[in-house]
Amino acid sequence: MKELLRTNDVVKLSWVEALLADAGIGCVVLDLHTSILEGSIGILPRRLMVADEDLPRAQGVLRDAGEGALIQ
């Protein structure tokens, strides 16, 4: 798995998850429970991971949606 995005903006994370799902690209959010343990104050970013072979296509989806600045 490769990291596509790291953010503590849950709205942005949800948006990117929806973009990827619409493109048929599976993803996993890491550090979700860690951020809850810290009190949900938003200090620790969450990581959005995609399969190695899906990374170039996922990056293209973000660029096409105008979210290219988010790419790691």
C-alpha positions as CSV (number, residue, x, y, z in Angstrom):
1,M,0.0,0.0,0.0
2,K,1.1,3.5,-0.8
3,E,0.2,6.7,0.9
4,L,-1.9,9.0,-1.3
5,L,-2.9,11.6,1.2
6,R,-2.2,12.7,4.7
7,T,-4.6,15.2,6.3
8,N,-6.5,16.0,9.5
9,D,-9.3,17.6,7.5
10,V,-12.1,15.0,7.7
11,V,-14.2,16.7,5.1
12,K,-11.3,16.6,2.6
13,L,-10.6,13.0,3.5
14,S,-14.3,12.0,2.9
15,W,-14.3,13.9,-0.4
16,V,-11.2,12.1,-1.7
17,E,-12.6,8.7,-0.5
18,A,-15.8,9.4,-2.5
19,L,-13.7,10.4,-5.6
20,L,-11.7,7.2,-5.4
21,A,-14.8,5.0,-4.8
22,D,-16.5,6.6,-7.9
23,A,-13.4,5.7,-9.9
24,G,-13.5,2.1,-8.6
25,I,-10.3,2.5,-6.6
26,G,-10.2,0.9,-3.2
27,C,-8.6,2.8,-0.3
28,V,-7.9,2.4,3.4
29,V,-7.8,5.1,6.0
30,L,-5.0,4.6,8.6
31,D,-4.7,6.3,12.0
32,L,-8.4,6.8,12.3
33,H,-8.5,5.3,15.8
34,T,-5.3,7.0,16.9
35,S,-6.8,10.4,16.2
36,I,-9.9,9.4,18.3
37,L,-7.6,8.4,21.2
38,E,-5.9,11.8,21.2
39,G,-9.3,13.3,22.0
40,S,-10.5,14.0,18.4
41,I,-8.9,17.5,18.5
42,G,-7.5,17.0,15.1
43,I,-3.7,17.1,15.8
44,L,-2.8,13.7,14.3
45,P,-3.3,13.4,10.5
46,R,-5.0,10.4,9.0
47,R,-3.4,8.6,6.1
48,L,-5.3,7.5,3.0
49,M,-3.7,4.5,1.4
50,V,-4.2,2.8,-2.0
51,A,-2.8,-0.3,-3.5
52,D,0.6,0.1,-5.1
53,E,-0.7,-0.5,-8.6
54,D,-3.6,2.0,-8.1
55,L,-1.4,4.9,-7.0
56,P,-0.8,6.5,-10.5
57,R,-4.5,6.3,-11.3
58,A,-5.5,7.6,-7.9
59,Q,-3.2,10.6,-8.3
60,G,-4.7,11.2,-11.7
61,V,-8.2,11.2,-10.2
62,L,-7.1,13.8,-7.7
63,R,-5.5,16.0,-10.4
64,D,-8.6,15.7,-12.6
65,A,-10.8,16.9,-9.6
66,G,-8.5,19.9,-9.0
67,E,-7.0,18.4,-5.9
68,G,-3.5,17.9,-7.2
69,A,-2.0,19.9,-4.4
70,L,-3.0,17.2,-2.0
71,I,-0.8,14.6,-3.6
72,Q,2.1,13.5,-1.4
